[in-house]
Amino acid sequence: MMKVRAMVLSLALFPMAADAQGVPRPVPVPVSGGQATGISVMGAAQQRVPVRGVRFIAYARGAEDEHGVLQAMRAAGITDATVGSPSGGLVSGNVAILRGAIPEVTKAKLDAVAGAATAYVRDHPGSAIDNVRFFALSEDCVKLEGTVRVAALAEARRRAEAIAAATGVTLGQVIRVAEAGGCVPDSEMVGGAPVDAATLTTSLTVTESVTYEIAGTGGARRRPL
């Protein structure tokens, strides 16, 4: 009986002896719902840059003068000017959606657009142009998005490495990534990132939620304070 107890005790102490000698033990990757899980972190990055050109969306309310609205927009230097919904024509209730682009945008060009809107409202009593929103050109936003995405992924990696070092494990491959933020698809709005008309800059934020596999032990575990 004494020998059996001694054998059980030696087997129970063996893992502790292995750790004391610095021999790493394999760390199994937990499985949840049939998918491997590991160290999950979130990395975010934001960047503000000047814009080259802008697209905009606005609402014209009141007089049903589609031709007059288009003339005013084109006279102000707006390209790709359209009035109505994506399917064409006035929307409803004397409300029309205005869309267009201002390439190589400057404060002077924005002033010209504001002046054209003021003149249109003056010449059409009871009308209004409001809810004006500016966005970076889609192609410019995509370039910025790529830069911010790389920075967000780097931040996620930094966080995961810090956690791995603190818990004495090593990171394996990426097993899951989910992204939030970035450019707004053209189909949802105008496309691109919102533009601050006062500074002619845009700020884009990308957030990456990343899960890394735990490959094993061997990281430098920090001692608790």
QUIQUI-V980447 format. One record per residue. N is the residue number from 0. RES is the residue in three letters. PHI is phi in radians with two decimals (none if undefined). Layout:
n: (N;N)
res: (RES;RES)
phi: (PHI;PHI)
This chain:
n: (0;1;2;3;4;5;6;7;8;9;10;11;12;13;14;15;16;17;18;19;20;21;22;23;24;25;26;27;28;29;30;31;32;33;34;35;36;37;38;39;40;41;42;43;44;45;46;47;48;49;50;51;52;53;54;55;56;57;58;59;60;61;62;63;64;65;66;67;68;69;70;71;72;73;74;75;76;77;78;79;80;81;82;83;84;85;86;87;88;89;90;91;92;93;94;95;96;97;98;99;100;101;102;103;104;105;106;107;108;109;110;111;112;113;114;115;116;117;118;119;120;121;122;123;124;125;126;127;128;129;130;131;132;133;134;135;136;137;138;139;140;141;142;143;144;145;146;147;148;149;150;151;152;153;154;155;156;157;158;159;160;161;162;163;164;165;166;167;168;169;170;171;172;173;174;175;176;177;178;179;180;181;182;183;184;185;186;187;188;189;190;191;192;193;194;195;196;197;198;199;200;201;202;203;204;205;206;207;208;209;210;211;212;213;214;215;216;217;218;219;220;221;222;223;224)
res: (MET;MET;LYS;VAL;ARG;ALA;MET;VAL;LEU;SER;LEU;ALA;LEU;PHE;PRO;MET;ALA;ALA;ASP;ALA;GLN;GLY;VAL;PRO;ARG;PRO;VAL;PRO;VAL;PRO;VAL;SER;GLY;GLY;GLN;ALA;THR;GLY;ILE;SER;VAL;MET;GLY;ALA;ALA;GLN;GLN;ARG;VAL;PRO;VAL;ARG;GLY;VAL;ARG;PHE;ILE;ALA;TYR;ALA;ARG;GLY;ALA;GLU;ASP;GLU;HIS;GLY;VAL;LEU;GLN;ALA;MET;ARG;ALA;ALA;GLY;ILE;THR;ASP;ALA;THR;VAL;GLY;SER;PRO;SER;GLY;GLY;LEU;VAL;SER;GLY;ASN;VAL;ALA;ILE;LEU;ARG;GLY;ALA;ILE;PRO;GLU;VAL;THR;LYS;ALA;LYS;LEU;ASP;ALA;VAL;ALA;GLY;ALA;ALA;THR;ALA;TYR;VAL;ARG;ASP;HIS;PRO;GLY;SER;ALA;ILE;ASP;ASN;VAL;ARG;PHE;PHE;ALA;LEU;SER;GLU;ASP;CYS;VAL;LYS;LEU;GLU;GLY;THR;VAL;ARG;VAL;ALA;ALA;LEU;ALA;GLU;ALA;ARG;ARG;ARG;ALA;GLU;ALA;ILE;ALA;ALA;ALA;THR;GLY;VAL;THR;LEU;GLY;GLN;VAL;ILE;ARG;VAL;ALA;GLU;ALA;GLY;GLY;CYS;VAL;PRO;ASP;SER;GLU;MET;VAL;GLY;GLY;ALA;PRO;VAL;ASP;ALA;ALA;THR;LEU;THR;THR;SER;LEU;THR;VAL;THR;GLU;SER;VAL;THR;TYR;GLU;ILE;ALA;GLY;THR;GLY;GLY;ALA;ARG;ARG;ARG;PRO;LEU)
phi: (none;-1.12;-1.16;-1.10;-1.09;-1.11;-1.19;-1.09;-1.13;-1.17;-1.18;-1.23;-1.50;-1.03;-1.05;-1.16;-1.13;-1.12;-1.12;-1.12;-1.53;1.40;-1.55;-1.23;-1.81;-1.04;-1.87;-1.16;-1.38;-1.01;-2.04;-2.35;1.14;1.49;-2.08;-1.24;-2.14;-2.68;-1.60;-1.85;-2.37;-2.25;-2.13;-2.24;-2.51;-2.44;-2.51;-1.99;-2.44;-1.15;-1.74;-1.55;-2.57;-2.39;-1.98;-2.49;-2.37;-2.63;-2.13;-1.85;-2.12;1.96;-1.06;-1.54;-1.99;-1.07;-1.11;-1.14;-1.13;-1.10;-1.07;-1.11;-1.15;-1.19;-1.14;-1.50;1.56;-1.46;-1.79;0.94;-1.23;-2.39;-2.23;2.04;-1.53;-0.96;-1.51;1.67;1.47;-1.14;-1.29;-2.96;0.99;1.01;-2.10;-2.16;-1.63;-1.82;-2.37;3.13;-2.27;-2.18;-1.26;0.82;-1.16;-2.42;-1.07;-1.09;-1.20;-1.16;-1.11;-1.15;-1.15;-1.08;-1.14;-1.16;-1.12;-1.09;-1.14;-1.12;-1.12;-1.12;-1.43;-2.26;-0.94;1.54;-1.70;-2.73;-2.14;-2.52;0.90;-1.43;-2.29;-1.93;-2.39;-1.16;-1.02;-0.97;-1.15;-1.22;-1.13;-1.10;-1.12;-1.12;-1.04;-1.09;-1.14;-1.19;-1.09;-1.06;-1.15;-1.17;-1.16;-1.14;-1.17;-1.09;-1.11;-1.06;-1.12;-1.13;-1.14;-1.14;-1.16;-1.09;-1.14;-1.27;-1.89;1.29;-2.18;-2.05;-1.41;-1.85;-1.36;-1.30;-2.03;-2.80;-2.43;-2.36;-1.97;-2.35;1.52;1.49;-1.27;-1.53;-1.02;-0.98;-1.20;-1.58;-2.62;-1.70;1.87;1.60;-1.74;-1.03;-1.96;-1.43;-1.14;-1.26;-1.96;0.95;-2.24;-2.26;-2.17;-2.12;-2.08;-2.23;-2.09;-2.06;-1.75;-2.14;-2.00;-1.85;-1.21;-1.57;-1.43;2.82;-1.62;2.24;-1.27;-1.41;-1.28;-1.42;-1.33;-1.14;-1.28)
